[in-house]
Amino acid sequence: MAFSNPSLLSSSCSVYSRLNPLLFSTKRRRRLSLSRPHFIRFRTSHFSTVAGMGDSGVFTSPEVAKSFDFTAEERIYKWWESQGYFKPNFERGSDTFVIPMPPPNVTGSLHMGHAMFVTLEDIMVRYHRMKGRPTLWLPGTDHAGIATQLVVERMLAAEGIKRVDLGREEFTKRVWEWKEKYGGTITNQIKRLGASCDWTRERFTLDAQLSRAVVEAFVKLHEKGLIYQGSYMVNWSPNLQTAVSDLEVEYSEEPGALYHIKYRVAGGSRDDFLTIATTRPETLFGDTAVAVHPEDERYRKYIGQQAIVPMTYGRHVPIISDKYVDKDFGTGVLKISPGHDHNDYLLARKLGLPILNVMNKDGTLNEIAGLYSGLDRFEARKKLWSELEETGLAVKKEVHTLRVPRSQRGGEIIEPLVSKQWFVTMEPLAEKALQAVEKGELTIMPERFEKIYNHWLSNIKDWCISRQLWWGHRIPVWYIVGKDCEEDYIVASCTDEALEKARKKYGQNVEIYQDPDVLDTWFSSALWPFSTLGWPDVSAKDFKEFYPTSVLETGHDILFFWVARMVMMGIEFTGKVPFSNIYLHGLIRDSQGRKMSKTLGNVIDPLDTIKEYGTDALRFSLSLGTPGQDLNLSTERLNSNKAFTNKLWNAGKFVLQNLPPQSDLSACKAMQEFKFDTEESLFKLPLPECWVVSKLHMLIDAVTTSYDKFFFGDVAREIYDFFWADFADWYIEASKSRLYQSGGDSTASVAQAVLLYVFENILKLLHPFMPFVTEELWQSLPNREEALIVSAWPVTSLPRQTDSIKKFENLQALTRAIRNARAEYSVEPARRISASIVANSEVIQYISKEREVLALLSRLDLQNVSFTQSPPGDANQSVHLVASEGLEAYLPLADMVDISSEVERLSKRLAKMQTEYDGLMARLSSPSFVEKAPEDIVRGVQEKAAEAEEKLTLTRNRLSFLQSTVMVSN
């Protein structure tokens, strides 16, 4: 064992300050607490070290450190990693537990979302590692096509360089250079959270092996006819010049306008026109119809006629009817622009309408817009409206709140655009993924997300997998020079294979070129759980040992975009569901329940939080949520859990300072002889010890069950409550009656053994949540033969004495009643009082055995505590307490207060309270106040009056009781 200041310690020195029987008398007694123990021992002799720890300087004992030092976390983490504890160990079993980490973007910087998934996954991994299962947490990062390309393009722009100036090969080289320099940032930050991943298996989605898996998947899907090329509606990013996925589009409500425009009816009079309402007038150049509801009487006569599209030199479009049109929105007339609106596109395909694209890929209007060609879409909108006003076709422009689609990466407004792309046919894949849940092969937690999962897969659309980028997995498709791209192309795993296929089909002189697009980043992510383990080489050692994986843990916001696709791809390529369980967590919100954003200024940085509160406090705070529900994070919660860390540290300090030194062989042997794994051994324990050990055994069972059910919030609360309420507040305080009395070491041994046994099990149960402080404390305990991270999980189904639990609860109830009475009568903390405990013989028997505990916890004068089956003779001059059924106490009033002085004090207080109450009632009896004052003010005065009346009654009763006591005494 290594300490920060070894010179403070001496193996031959053990300083004691033991107390005599006067401990429980009045004036010599002072409060004993965790933070200020009544005697101190400094020693090294009871520490044994784990192999490799020795003089490493990694750990610090609570005996020499006031509190846990957060800077030790990185040292502890490096020690764990250096010892190989993060790697799967098959020595204790072969039932593997595997989690694939959701790969964060290589461009990423740690945020609370990362902190959430790291915490929850590390809890799972550490728990199952301690359970003896070979445990593997697979880490890695995602190449993040759009995000990474955007970062490097901005970097180049600062140097005055454009991507197109460099060319594809040189630009890709620059991106790799950036990745090597900055790509490890997010990994190091994840380590700071305590993630016990096997970093020797870290993967990157553009690694050679994973890239082979991506190509293999594309080729196989194409061979099955599940990949095709076509022109369809996509989300287009004009600045990035690429299609983007639905997940990369964020909608925000923004102020805008609703434009009302006249569409004249062809062949009609000047009064024959339809007024449409649109938020995007510039798209009217792409109109291919005007639609009304078939039952709208206002426009029924125009159905089947033609409308003239404004500013298009008389271009006609049909006026059609469809129930899709909302009669009550705007004017009830809808312009159909299939090339620039998702809903219009679907309607046009249903009705067989032509599709016109009026937009270039950079967001400017094309030649179909005539004189507006070349204008940016927003410039065109302004100019068009101005000219509509001049021609009398503009009806009005009104303020309207828009739901604007913006690029998650660049922030620009996304343009719905029909574009030629590669797609995956999803329906056959989705059917198998639905069956996996139906057959029970896949469990989704929480269960309510099954309905969402089923609904999405049942209504799934084909997946656009191509992106117009240079960074990513190049689509493995080659075209023939001089041939039609849509008809003549080759799908192959590499250029040589593509050329060989092309020569067989088109002759030796054929020339080929590869599709310039790359695959959607989510395509490679969908292969993550099995490609990281060696697929498509299913004979790979890792694949055979660790696939399928155990759990996929992630946020519920990507259930469809990533999780469902992994399920589909896993079943398709391996024949198995890639994981048995899906655990979904919610979002981290601020204390007011708002989503964290830079705009609101409410973002909480995990690294800053760690510096102030420690990693353990942050992890514990994040673990308290309910699966699938959002969690509000506040500084109050963090402060509370930082205090929990300190309380744990002080408990460790207390336990260590009260263990016998190793040089005291008889004391050590006496302590070690206590066993707690049989009914017989438990039955022999004194009441407080039997109670706390029984409660611990119940906790182990409850916590283990909750761990297995993934109810981590319940686990955290159960351990917290036991440690704080049972162990720290009750047993540690009760143990002082054994440790500090002069009855010899035999009495102390049982308390020492129980303190150590319960505390080391608390550390084990809590370790997955708070790994750093628990490991530090564990290493300080005597006879540690292994690190806590790989220690065995506590045994379940250990004995417990329910009768002893009920008996100690009676003792607690009695103690609380006495404490409350002391507080009510403002008894000085240091003052010891007398007490008569009244109960039947059975209760008296076990309560009286623990009279030292009762006296210590209740601050009673031990020499003046009596036990009887009937009330004492001075009962009418005592405070009568009913602790529980059949257990009462009488506290002589004269011991608690100076009765004459208290009567005088209460009389003065009563007069003052009466004056205040009369004033409140006077206000309430005044009609002018009750009738004219605001309702909330009147209600406030009424509440104050009711509260004052209750206090008056209590004070009168107490005064009356004291006065009667004086009379009886006289």
Helices and strands as residue ranges (DSSP letters): G 6-8, G 21-24, H 72-82, E 97-100, H 112-130, E 135-138, E 140-141, H 145-158, H 163-166, H 168-182, H 185-192, G 199-201, E 203-204, H 208-223, E 227-237, E 242-244, G 246-248, E 249-265, E 273-278, G 281-286, E 289-292, G 300-302, E 306-308, E 316-321, E 333-336, H 342-351, G 367-372, H 377-391, E 394-407, E 415-424, H 427-438, E 443-445, H 449-458, E 463-464, E 466-467, E 477-480, E 489-491, H 495-506, E 512-514, E 518-519, H 521-525, H 528-531, H 541-546, E 549-555, G 556-558, I 559-564, H 565-574, E 579-585, E 588-589, H 606-613, H 615-622, E 631-632, H 635-657, H 665-672, H 679-683, H 687-708, H 712-721, I 722-732, H 733-739, H 745-766, H 771-780, G 788-790, H 802-824, E 833-839, H 841-849, H 851-858, E 860-868, G 875-877, E 878-884, E 887-892, H 893-896, H 899-924, H 927-932, H 935-969
